[in-house]
Amino acid sequence: MGDVIAPQGAPPQRRPKPIWAHRNFMLLWGGQTVSEMGTRVSNIALPLGP
């Protein structure tokens, strides 16, 4: 009586998509990368100005 049996016809569990497959994450990551690169370039270029 204590045995638990999976129901017949239950769909197999799918693996979640990797984070790289999510478009919104890629847009966020790409935007953050470009922003960070711009910050680094500004930190170098501005002190060298007149």
PQR file of N, CA, C, O and H, with PARSE charges and radii, in Angstrom:
ATOM      1  N   MET A   1       0.811  -1.203   0.000 -0.4000 1.5000
ATOM      2  CA  MET A   1       0.000   0.000   0.000 -0.0000 2.0000
ATOM      3  C   MET A   1       0.852   1.264   0.000  0.5500 1.7000
ATOM      4  O   MET A   1       0.375   2.311  -0.439 -0.5500 1.4000
ATOM      5  N   GLY A   2       2.096   1.207   0.476 -0.4000 1.5000
ATOM      6  CA  GLY A   2       2.915   2.391   0.568 -0.0000 2.0000
ATOM      7  C   GLY A   2       3.690   2.711  -0.699  0.5500 1.7000
ATOM      8  O   GLY A   2       4.377   3.730  -0.773 -0.5500 1.4000
ATOM      9  H   GLY A   2       2.483   0.356   0.833  0.4000 1.0000
ATOM     10  N   ASP A   3       3.579   1.832  -1.707 -0.4000 1.5000
ATOM     11  CA  ASP A   3       4.321   2.066  -2.944 -0.0000 2.0000
ATOM     12  C   ASP A   3       3.665   3.169  -3.772  0.5500 1.7000
ATOM     13  O   ASP A   3       2.442   3.222  -3.902 -0.5500 1.4000
ATOM     14  H   ASP A   3       3.021   1.004  -1.648  0.4000 1.0000
ATOM     15  N   VAL A   4       4.487   4.037  -4.322 -0.4000 1.5000
ATOM     16  CA  VAL A   4       3.985   5.096  -5.196 -0.0000 2.0000
ATOM     17  C   VAL A   4       4.378   4.732  -6.621  0.5500 1.7000
ATOM     18  O   VAL A   4       5.548   4.477  -6.906 -0.5500 1.4000
ATOM     19  H   VAL A   4       5.480   3.995  -4.217  0.4000 1.0000
ATOM     20  N   ILE A   5       3.406   4.711  -7.501 -0.4000 1.5000
ATOM     21  CA  ILE A   5       3.636   4.346  -8.894 -0.0000 2.0000
ATOM     22  C   ILE A   5       3.325   5.561  -9.759  0.5500 1.7000
ATOM     23  O   ILE A   5       2.309   6.227  -9.565 -0.5500 1.4000
ATOM     24  H   ILE A   5       2.456   4.918  -7.270  0.4000 1.0000
ATOM     25  N   ALA A   6       4.214   5.847 -10.724 -0.4000 1.5000
ATOM     26  CA  ALA A   6       3.982   6.961 -11.636 -0.0000 2.0000
ATOM     27  C   ALA A   6       2.767   6.655 -12.498  0.5500 1.7000
ATOM     28  O   ALA A   6       2.570   5.510 -12.903 -0.5500 1.4000
ATOM     29  H   ALA A   6       5.040   5.306 -10.882  0.4000 1.0000
ATOM     30  N   PRO A   7       1.953   7.661 -12.782 -0.5600 1.5000
ATOM     31  CA  PRO A   7       0.765   7.424 -13.601  0.2800 2.0000
ATOM     32  C   PRO A   7       1.147   7.015 -15.025  0.5500 1.7000
ATOM     33  O   PRO A   7       2.149   7.475 -15.572 -0.5500 1.4000
ATOM     34  N   GLN A   8       0.344   6.160 -15.599 -0.4000 1.5000
ATOM     35  CA  GLN A   8       0.567   5.724 -16.977 -0.0000 2.0000
ATOM     36  C   GLN A   8       0.406   6.900 -17.924  0.5500 1.7000
ATOM     37  O   GLN A   8      -0.496   7.718 -17.742 -0.5500 1.4000
ATOM     38  H   GLN A   8      -0.470   5.786 -15.154  0.4000 1.0000
ATOM     39  N   GLY A   9       1.249   6.998 -18.913 -0.4000 1.5000
ATOM     40  CA  GLY A   9       1.130   8.045 -19.911 -0.0000 2.0000
ATOM     41  C   GLY A   9       1.664   9.390 -19.461  0.5500 1.7000
ATOM     42  O   GLY A   9       1.449  10.393 -20.143 -0.5500 1.4000
ATOM     43  H   GLY A   9       1.982   6.333 -19.061  0.4000 1.0000
ATOM     44  N   ALA A  10       2.359   9.439 -18.328 -0.4000 1.5000
ATOM     45  CA  ALA A  10       2.920  10.705 -17.867 -0.0000 2.0000
ATOM     46  C   ALA A  10       4.032  11.121 -18.835  0.5500 1.7000
ATOM     47  O   ALA A  10       4.857  10.293 -19.219 -0.5500 1.4000
ATOM     48  H   ALA A  10       2.533   8.624 -17.774  0.4000 1.0000
ATOM     49  N   PRO A  11       4.059  12.404 -19.232 -0.5600 1.5000
ATOM     50  CA  PRO A  11       5.093  12.839 -20.180  0.2800 2.0000
ATOM     51  C   PRO A  11       6.469  12.791 -19.530  0.5500 1.7000
ATOM     52  O   PRO A  11       6.607  13.061 -18.337 -0.5500 1.4000
ATOM     53  N   PRO A  12       7.487  12.445 -20.315 -0.5600 1.5000
ATOM     54  CA  PRO A  12       8.844  12.438 -19.744  0.2800 2.0000
ATOM     55  C   PRO A  12       9.263  13.866 -19.407  0.5500 1.7000
ATOM     56  O   PRO A  12       8.871  14.814 -20.088 -0.5500 1.4000
ATOM     57  N   GLN A  13      10.048  14.008 -18.371 -0.4000 1.5000
ATOM     58  CA  GLN A  13      10.491  15.337 -17.976 -0.0000 2.0000
ATOM     59  C   GLN A  13      11.542  15.833 -18.960  0.5500 1.7000
ATOM     60  O   GLN A  13      12.460  15.104 -19.337 -0.5500 1.4000
ATOM     61  H   GLN A  13      10.366  13.238 -17.818  0.4000 1.0000
ATOM     62  N   ARG A  14      11.386  17.104 -19.371 -0.4000 1.5000
ATOM     63  CA  ARG A  14      12.321  17.706 -20.306 -0.0000 2.0000
ATOM     64  C   ARG A  14      13.382  18.466 -19.538  0.5500 1.7000
ATOM     65  O   ARG A  14      13.133  19.006 -18.460 -0.5500 1.4000
ATOM     66  H   ARG A  14      10.640  17.697 -19.064  0.4000 1.0000
ATOM     67  N   ARG A  15      14.582  18.495 -20.122 -0.4000 1.5000
ATOM     68  CA  ARG A  15      15.652  19.277 -19.516 -0.0000 2.0000
ATOM     69  C   ARG A  15      15.393  20.747 -19.819  0.5500 1.7000
ATOM     70  O   ARG A  15      14.935  21.070 -20.915 -0.5500 1.4000
ATOM     71  H   ARG A  15      14.785  18.056 -20.998  0.4000 1.0000
ATOM     72  N   PRO A  16      15.672  21.642 -18.884 -0.5600 1.5000
ATOM     73  CA  PRO A  16      15.494  23.079 -19.163  0.2800 2.0000
ATOM     74  C   PRO A  16      16.503  23.552 -20.206  0.5500 1.7000
ATOM     75  O   PRO A  16      17.594  22.998 -20.337 -0.5500 1.4000
ATOM     76  N   LYS A  17      16.111  24.587 -20.941 -0.4000 1.5000
ATOM     77  CA  LYS A  17      17.002  25.157 -21.949 -0.0000 2.0000
ATOM     78  C   LYS A  17      18.193  25.810 -21.255  0.5500 1.7000
ATOM     79  O   LYS A  17      18.051  26.353 -20.160 -0.5500 1.4000
ATOM     80  H   LYS A  17      15.224  25.037 -20.835  0.4000 1.0000
ATOM     81  N   PRO A  18      19.362  25.761 -21.883 -0.5600 1.5000
ATOM     82  CA  PRO A  18      20.512  26.464 -21.302  0.2800 2.0000
ATOM     83  C   PRO A  18      20.270  27.976 -21.332  0.5500 1.7000
ATOM     84  O   PRO A  18      19.484  28.470 -22.140 -0.5500 1.4000
ATOM     85  N   ILE A  19      20.936  28.686 -20.467 -0.4000 1.5000
ATOM     86  CA  ILE A  19      20.715  30.134 -20.345 -0.0000 2.0000
ATOM     87  C   ILE A  19      21.013  30.846 -21.655  0.5500 1.7000
ATOM     88  O   ILE A  19      20.396  31.870 -21.946 -0.5500 1.4000
ATOM     89  H   ILE A  19      21.574  28.285 -19.810  0.4000 1.0000
ATOM     90  N   TRP A  20      21.947  30.328 -22.457 -0.4000 1.5000
ATOM     91  CA  TRP A  20      22.306  30.965 -23.719 -0.0000 2.0000
ATOM     92  C   TRP A  20      21.190  30.887 -24.748  0.5500 1.7000
ATOM     93  O   TRP A  20      21.226  31.610 -25.745 -0.5500 1.4000
ATOM     94  H   TRP A  20      22.448  29.495 -22.221  0.4000 1.0000
ATOM     95  N   ALA A  21      20.198  30.027 -24.532 -0.4000 1.5000
ATOM     96  CA  ALA A  21      19.094  29.877 -25.486 -0.0000 2.0000
ATOM     97  C   ALA A  21      17.979  30.890 -25.236  0.5500 1.7000
ATOM     98  O   ALA A  21      17.030  30.957 -26.017 -0.5500 1.4000
ATOM     99  H   ALA A  21      20.168  29.441 -23.722  0.4000 1.0000
ATOM    100  N   HIS A  22      18.071  31.674 -24.170 -0.4000 1.5000
ATOM    101  CA  HIS A  22      17.044  32.660 -23.843 -0.0000 2.0000
ATOM    102  C   HIS A  22      17.426  34.014 -24.450  0.5500 1.7000
ATOM    103  O   HIS A  22      18.454  34.595 -24.099 -0.5500 1.4000
ATOM    104  H   HIS A  22      18.842  31.620 -23.535  0.4000 1.0000
ATOM    105  N   ARG A  23      16.591  34.503 -25.360 -0.4000 1.5000
ATOM    106  CA  ARG A  23      16.883  35.743 -26.080 -0.0000 2.0000
ATOM    107  C   ARG A  23      17.035  36.927 -25.123  0.5500 1.7000
ATOM    108  O   ARG A  23      17.954  37.731 -25.280 -0.5500 1.4000
ATOM    109  H   ARG A  23      15.756  34.032 -25.645  0.4000 1.0000
ATOM    110  N   ASN A  24      16.152  37.040 -24.143 -0.4000 1.5000
ATOM    111  CA  ASN A  24      16.215  38.179 -23.221 -0.0000 2.0000
ATOM    112  C   ASN A  24      17.523  38.197 -22.437  0.5500 1.7000
ATOM    113  O   ASN A  24      18.091  39.264 -22.202 -0.5500 1.4000
ATOM    114  H   ASN A  24      15.406  36.387 -24.016  0.4000 1.0000
ATOM    115  N   PHE A  25      17.999  37.033 -22.035 -0.4000 1.5000
ATOM    116  CA  PHE A  25      19.278  36.987 -21.323 -0.0000 2.0000
ATOM    117  C   PHE A  25      20.411  37.440 -22.228  0.5500 1.7000
ATOM    118  O   PHE A  25      21.292  38.187 -21.802 -0.5500 1.4000
ATOM    119  H   PHE A  25      17.537  36.167 -22.225  0.4000 1.0000
ATOM    120  N   MET A  26      20.392  36.989 -23.477 -0.4000 1.5000
ATOM    121  CA  MET A  26      21.464  37.379 -24.394 -0.0000 2.0000
ATOM    122  C   MET A  26      21.456  38.880 -24.654  0.5500 1.7000
ATOM    123  O   MET A  26      22.520  39.491 -24.757 -0.5500 1.4000
ATOM    124  H   MET A  26      19.676  36.382 -23.823  0.4000 1.0000
ATOM    125  N   LEU A  27      20.274  39.485 -24.760 -0.4000 1.5000
ATOM    126  CA  LEU A  27      20.201  40.936 -24.942 -0.0000 2.0000
ATOM    127  C   LEU A  27      20.752  41.669 -23.720  0.5500 1.7000
ATOM    128  O   LEU A  27      21.491  42.643 -23.857 -0.5500 1.4000
ATOM    129  H   LEU A  27      19.410  38.989 -24.676  0.4000 1.0000
ATOM    130  N   LEU A  28      20.393  41.200 -22.535 -0.4000 1.5000
ATOM    131  CA  LEU A  28      20.900  41.805 -21.304 -0.0000 2.0000
ATOM    132  C   LEU A  28      22.410  41.664 -21.214  0.5500 1.7000
ATOM    133  O   LEU A  28      23.111  42.631 -20.917 -0.5500 1.4000
ATOM    134  H   LEU A  28      19.792  40.408 -22.424  0.4000 1.0000
ATOM    135  N   TRP A  29      22.907  40.474 -21.469 -0.4000 1.5000
ATOM    136  CA  TRP A  29      24.339  40.200 -21.360 -0.0000 2.0000
ATOM    137  C   TRP A  29      25.121  41.011 -22.382  0.5500 1.7000
ATOM    138  O   TRP A  29      26.163  41.580 -22.058 -0.5500 1.4000
ATOM    139  H   TRP A  29      22.337  39.688 -21.710  0.4000 1.0000
ATOM    140  N   GLY A  30      24.626  41.066 -23.612 -0.4000 1.5000
ATOM    141  CA  GLY A  30      25.298  41.836 -24.653 -0.0000 2.0000
ATOM    142  C   GLY A  30      25.323  43.317 -24.333  0.5500 1.7000
ATOM    143  O   GLY A  30      26.354  43.968 -24.501 -0.5500 1.4000
ATOM    144  H   GLY A  30      23.780  40.603 -23.876  0.4000 1.0000
ATOM    145  N   GLY A  31      24.202  43.861 -23.875 -0.4000 1.5000
ATOM    146  CA  GLY A  31      24.142  45.278 -23.510 -0.0000 2.0000
ATOM    147  C   GLY A  31      25.063  45.607 -22.352  0.5500 1.7000
ATOM    148  O   GLY A  31      25.725  46.644 -22.355 -0.5500 1.4000
ATOM    149  H   GLY A  31      23.365  43.332 -23.739  0.4000 1.0000
ATOM    150  N   GLN A  32      25.108  44.743 -21.381 -0.4000 1.5000
ATOM    151  CA  GLN A  32      25.981  44.964 -20.230 -0.0000 2.0000
ATOM    152  C   GLN A  32      27.448  44.919 -20.644  0.5500 1.7000
ATOM    153  O   GLN A  32      28.265  45.689 -20.139 -0.5500 1.4000
ATOM    154  H   GLN A  32      24.570  43.900 -21.378  0.4000 1.0000
ATOM    155  N   THR A  33      27.776  44.023 -21.555 -0.4000 1.5000
ATOM    156  CA  THR A  33      29.156  43.912 -22.039 -0.0000 2.0000
ATOM    157  C   THR A  33      29.579  45.178 -22.771  0.5500 1.7000
ATOM    158  O   THR A  33      30.669  45.698 -22.534 -0.5500 1.4000
ATOM    159  H   THR A  33      27.113  43.397 -21.966  0.4000 1.0000
ATOM    160  N   VAL A  34      28.722  45.676 -23.662 -0.4000 1.5000
ATOM    161  CA  VAL A  34      29.033  46.899 -24.401 -0.0000 2.0000
ATOM    162  C   VAL A  34      29.170  48.080 -23.436  0.5500 1.7000
ATOM    163  O   VAL A  34      30.064  48.910 -23.596 -0.5500 1.4000
ATOM    164  H   VAL A  34      27.837  45.254 -23.854  0.4000 1.0000
ATOM    165  N   SER A  35      28.297  48.156 -22.447 -0.4000 1.5000
ATOM    166  CA  SER A  35      28.359  49.231 -21.469 -0.0000 2.0000
ATOM    167  C   SER A  35      29.665  49.187 -20.674  0.5500 1.7000
ATOM    168  O   SER A  35      30.295  50.219 -20.444 -0.5500 1.4000
ATOM    169  H   SER A  35      27.570  47.481 -22.317  0.4000 1.0000
ATOM    170  N   GLU A  36      30.055  48.006 -20.264 -0.4000 1.5000
ATOM    171  CA  GLU A  36      31.296  47.852 -19.488 -0.0000 2.0000
ATOM    172  C   GLU A  36      32.513  48.230 -20.327  0.5500 1.7000
ATOM    173  O   GLU A  36      33.441  48.861 -19.822 -0.5500 1.4000
ATOM    174  H   GLU A  36      29.543  47.168 -20.451  0.4000 1.0000
ATOM    175  N   MET A  37      32.513  47.851 -21.597 -0.4000 1.5000
ATOM    176  CA  MET A  37      33.632  48.217 -22.474 -0.0000 2.0000
ATOM    177  C   MET A  37      33.701  49.735 -22.658  0.5500 1.7000
ATOM    178  O   MET A  37      34.790  50.309 -22.654 -0.5500 1.4000
ATOM    179  H   MET A  37      31.759  47.338 -22.006  0.4000 1.0000
ATOM    180  N   GLY A  38      32.549  50.384 -22.819 -0.4000 1.5000
ATOM    181  CA  GLY A  38      32.529  51.832 -22.950 -0.0000 2.0000
ATOM    182  C   GLY A  38      33.046  52.518 -21.704  0.5500 1.7000
ATOM    183  O   GLY A  38      33.762  53.515 -21.796 -0.5500 1.4000
ATOM    184  H   GLY A  38      31.665  49.917 -22.822  0.4000 1.0000
ATOM    185  N   THR A  39      32.696  52.003 -20.551 -0.4000 1.5000
ATOM    186  CA  THR A  39      33.175  52.566 -19.291 -0.0000 2.0000
ATOM    187  C   THR A  39      34.688  52.456 -19.191  0.5500 1.7000
ATOM    188  O   THR A  39      35.362  53.403 -18.786 -0.5500 1.4000
ATOM    189  H   THR A  39      32.114  51.193 -20.476  0.4000 1.0000
ATOM    190  N   ARG A  40      35.217  51.297 -19.562 -0.4000 1.5000
ATOM    191  CA  ARG A  40      36.677  51.092 -19.492 -0.0000 2.0000
ATOM    192  C   ARG A  40      37.410  52.034 -20.444  0.5500 1.7000
ATOM    193  O   ARG A  40      38.427  52.619 -20.072 -0.5500 1.4000
ATOM    194  H   ARG A  40      34.669  50.528 -19.891  0.4000 1.0000
ATOM    195  N   VAL A  41      36.903  52.186 -21.666 -0.4000 1.5000
ATOM    196  CA  VAL A  41      37.540  53.076 -22.637 -0.0000 2.0000
ATOM    197  C   VAL A  41      37.482  54.514 -22.132  0.5500 1.7000
ATOM    198  O   VAL A  41      38.465  55.246 -22.247 -0.5500 1.4000
ATOM    199  H   VAL A  41      36.077  51.710 -21.968  0.4000 1.0000
ATOM    200  N   SER A  42      36.356  54.926 -21.578 -0.4000 1.5000
ATOM    201  CA  SER A  42      36.221  56.293 -21.055 -0.0000 2.0000
ATOM    202  C   SER A  42      37.198  56.537 -19.905  0.5500 1.7000
ATOM    203  O   SER A  42      37.786  57.614 -19.808 -0.5500 1.4000
ATOM    204  H   SER A  42      35.557  54.331 -21.484  0.4000 1.0000
ATOM    205  N   ASN A  43      37.369  55.561 -19.053 -0.4000 1.5000
ATOM    206  CA  ASN A  43      38.297  55.727 -17.929 -0.0000 2.0000
ATOM    207  C   ASN A  43      39.730  55.920 -18.392  0.5500 1.7000
ATOM    208  O   ASN A  43      40.526  56.552 -17.698 -0.5500 1.4000
ATOM    209  H   ASN A  43      36.891  54.686 -19.131  0.4000 1.0000
ATOM    210  N   ILE A  44      40.066  55.380 -19.561 -0.4000 1.5000
ATOM    211  CA  ILE A  44      41.413  55.562 -20.099 -0.0000 2.0000
ATOM    212  C   ILE A  44      41.501  56.843 -20.903  0.5500 1.7000
ATOM    213  O   ILE A  44      42.469  57.591 -20.762 -0.5500 1.4000
ATOM    214  H   ILE A  44      39.419  54.867 -20.124  0.4000 1.0000
ATOM    215  N   ALA A  45      40.506  57.116 -21.750 -0.4000 1.5000
ATOM    216  CA  ALA A  45      40.582  58.219 -22.702 -0.0000 2.0000
ATOM    217  C   ALA A  45      40.389  59.589 -22.043  0.5500 1.7000
ATOM    218  O   ALA A  45      41.089  60.532 -22.412 -0.5500 1.4000
ATOM    219  H   ALA A  45      39.720  56.508 -21.865  0.4000 1.0000
ATOM    220  N   LEU A  46      39.492  59.733 -21.109 -0.4000 1.5000
ATOM    221  CA  LEU A  46      39.211  61.038 -20.531 -0.0000 2.0000
ATOM    222  C   LEU A  46      40.392  61.636 -19.768  0.5500 1.7000
ATOM    223  O   LEU A  46      40.664  62.826 -19.925 -0.5500 1.4000
ATOM    224  H   LEU A  46      38.923  58.967 -20.809  0.4000 1.0000
ATOM    225  N   PRO A  47      41.096  60.869 -18.958 -0.5600 1.5000
ATOM    226  CA  PRO A  47      42.249  61.457 -18.268  0.2800 2.0000
ATOM    227  C   PRO A  47      43.371  61.890 -19.216  0.5500 1.7000
ATOM    228  O   PRO A  47      44.195  62.729 -18.851 -0.5500 1.4000
ATOM    229  N   LEU A  48      43.409  61.324 -20.435 -0.4000 1.5000
ATOM    230  CA  LEU A  48      44.455  61.679 -21.391 -0.0000 2.0000
ATOM    231  C   LEU A  48      44.118  62.938 -22.166  0.5500 1.7000
ATOM    232  O   LEU A  48      44.975  63.461 -22.879 -0.5500 1.4000
ATOM    233  H   LEU A  48      42.739  60.643 -20.731  0.4000 1.0000
ATOM    234  N   GLY A  49      42.911  63.436 -22.050 -0.4000 1.5000
ATOM    235  CA  GLY A  49      42.475  64.617 -22.804 -0.0000 2.0000
ATOM    236  C   GLY A  49      43.132  65.893 -22.297  0.5500 1.7000
ATOM    237  O   GLY A  49      43.867  65.869 -21.310 -0.5500 1.4000
ATOM    238  H   GLY A  49      42.215  63.012 -21.471  0.4000 1.0000
ATOM    239  N   PRO A  50      42.859  67.035 -22.990 -0.5600 1.5000
ATOM    240  CA  PRO A  50      43.510  68.319 -22.652  0.2800 2.0000
ATOM    241  C   PRO A  50      43.164  68.841 -21.286  0.5500 1.7000
ATOM    242  O   PRO A  50      43.645  69.904 -20.891 -0.5500 1.4000
TER
END
